[in-house]
Amino acid sequence: MTLGPPPCQPHESLRMLDRHLRPLIDPPLNHMGRIVARTGVSADLVTLIGLGLGLAAAGAVVAGAFAVAMLLILASRLADGLDGAVARVHGVTDFGGYLDITCDYVFYAAIPLAFVMLDPGANGVAGAFLLLCFYVNAGSFLGFSVLAERHGMRGTTHGEKSLYFTGGLLEGTETILFFVILCLLPGWFAPLALGFGALCLITAGARVMLAARVFRGLPPR
């Protein structure tokens, strides 16, 4: 049985910037992906380069080089989008999707951790709360993806993916924008982290309610 998403589902109504940017960024990314693919570079290597740039950004935050960190964050996320474009040329693989999501979560955790390391006294509690919220949001996302796979759900709003991507109030674009704002206003990390973390919890809660609507009463697969 193939399960289609219900009309007016919460993640459609809450989806923010990603759905608006996707039509704008996909064509140039796909063009760049074809160029990179012709050089023989694999999508997995692009993913790892993106992770390396992201970890370098975290190191720049710890060093207090926020302008450098911001540029590295943007370069890292460019690579994160480019790996999918390269994969669509060579062929999307399950391992590529697994590697991509794993590297994404390493990056998403590294930036808040870097701000905590920069000033543990001022940023420690807010950074811990933000990481908790990221963890809860990630759990709700991955759990939904597992169930969606079992029931044959497919989504294309985020491009061709190895995992089913549910949207939410906060997605990748909003998170990158948040990291950029942190680099521009590092002294405001604590209140910004608390606010963004709370919005992450709202996103996770909406996803749980969506899961209840979609999967409750369906037979196990």
N, C-alpha and C positions, 0 to 999 in steps of 0.2 A: 504494500500500500504506500502510495506517495501522499504525504500530508502537506497541503498548502497552507500558508499562513492565513489566519482569519482576517476579515476586513477590519479596518480601524484599530489594528493592534497597537498596544502602547508604544512599542519601539518605533513604529512609523510616526506616531504623533510627537514623540519626544526627540526624534533624531534631529540634530542641530546642523552643524556646519558641513559634515562629511558629505551628505547627499548633494549639497549645493556646489561643493568644490570638485566632486568626482568628475562631472562632465568637462570641467576646465582643465584638470590636471592629468586625466587619463591619456588624452591624445599626445601631448608632448612626452609623457613618461613612456608610452608605448613606442614612440619614435626613438627615444634614447635607448630603450630596451633592445630594439632591433639592432641598433648600432653596436651596443655592448655585446650582444649575443654573437654577432658576426666575428668578434675578436676571439671567441672561444671561451670567454669568461663565463663561469657558471653562476646560476642564481644563488646557490649556496655560498659561494665566495663573496658575492655582493652583500648578502645578509651578514656575513661575518665582518666585512669591512664596515658596514653600518654599525654593528655592535662595537667595534673598535673605536670608531669615531664617537659613539655615545659615551663609552667609558673614558675616553680622553676628555670629553666635555665635563664629566664628573670630576676628573682630576683638575681641570681648569677652575671649577667652582671652588674646590678645596683650596686652591692656590689664590683665590680671590680675583682671578682673571675672568671677569664676567662677560666682557665683550667677546673674548676668545671662546668661552663656553657657549655663548649664544650661537656663534657661527658654527661651532662643531655640532651643536644640537640640530641645527637646520640641515647641515650636511649629512648627519646620521639619518635623519628622517627622509632625506632625498634618496639615500641608498636603500632605505626600508621600502620606499615606493618603487624604486627601480628594480629591486630583486623580483617583484611580482611580474613586472613587464618582461624581464629576461626569461622568467620561468614560462610565461605564456608563449615564448618563441621555442624554447627547448622542450617544453612540456611540463605541466605542473605535476609535482610528485608529493606523495604523502610525507616523506621525510623533509622535503623542503618546507612544507607548511608547518611541520612540527618544529623545525629549526627556527623558522621565522617567528613563531609565537613565543618560543622560549627566549630568544634573543630580545624580543620586544619587552618581555617582563623583566629581564635583567636590566635593560636600559631604564625602564620606568621606575625601578627601585633604586637604581644607582644615583639618579639626580637628587631625589629627596635625601638620601643617605649622605650625599656630598654636602648638602647644606647643613645637615646635623653635624657632620665632622668639622665644618667651617666654624660653627659656634654652638657647641653642645648645650651650653647653658641657656641660650636664648631660643634655640631651635629644636631642642631634643624632644620635648613633649609633643609639639605640633608635628614634627617630622615622624614620630612614632605613630601618631594618630593617622597621618596621611598614608603611611605605609600599611596600616591596618585596613584603611578604607580601600586602598588599591587591592589588597589581598581579598577582601570580601567581594569587590567588584569583579576581580578576575575569576574567583570561584563561581560566581553566578553566571558569568559568560561561558566558561569552559563546561560547566555542568549542562547549560542549555545546549551547547554545541554537541555534546555527547548524545543527548536525547534526540536532537534534530537529526543527527546522522543515523540513529537507529530507525527513525521513521521516514527516512528518505527525503527530508526537507532540503531545499536548495535555495540559496539567495544570491543575487547578482548585484545588489545595490553597492556593495563594497568591492566589486570586481570579482573575477574568478578566484576563489579561495579554496584551500583544502579543508577549512573549517567553516561551519555555518556562523555568520557574523550577525548577531543581534545588535541593533542600534540602541541609543540611549541619550539621555540628557547630555552626557559627556562621552565623547569618543576620542579617537586619535588626534584629530585636528585641535579640539579644545585642550587636550592635554599638552600638546606641543606649544600652543599659544600660552598656556599657563606657565610652562617652563621658561619660555622667552620672557614673560613678565617677571618671573622670579629673578632672572638675570639682570633685568632692568631695574628692579626694586628689591635687591637682596635684603635690605633692612626690614622689609615687610613680609618676610617669609612666614613667620608664625601666623598672623591673621589670614594671609592668603591660603596657607596650607590647611588651616582649620575650615575655612569656607569651602575650598575645593574638595576636601575630604567629605564634608557633609553632602555636597552635591553628588559625589561618587556613591554614597550610601543610598541616596534617592534613586540613582540610576540602577543600582543593584536591586533595590526594592521593587522598582517597576519591572525589572526583568523577571523577578520571582513571580509577580502577579501575572505577567505574560505566560510564564511556564505553567502556572495553574490553569489559565484559560486554554492553553494549547494542548497540554498533555494529560490533565486530569480526566480520568475515565477512559483513556485509551488503553488498549491491551498492551502488556509488555512485549517488547520485540527481542 
